[in-house]
Amino acid sequence: MDLISFYDKALSDVATSPIGRNMLLSLLAHLNTEIVDEHRFDDGADYVQECGLNDKQCEAVAYGVHHVI
């Protein structure tokens, strides 16, 4: 399944919509990937790898999970 067009549209929507510009981009701008909770990162990556995601997807999920409070 090729989802490139879906993600291209989603990124375009983030860049052009008021919610995307004001909320999402400002949150991403303040995302500090220098501080990583290694335990949560590893647990998240291991779980999604077991679910069949590829390495890049696992890394993306792990970075998202370690920031969840």
Helices and strands as residue ranges (DSSP letters): H 4-16, H 18-19, I 20-24, H 25-29, H 38-50, H 55-66
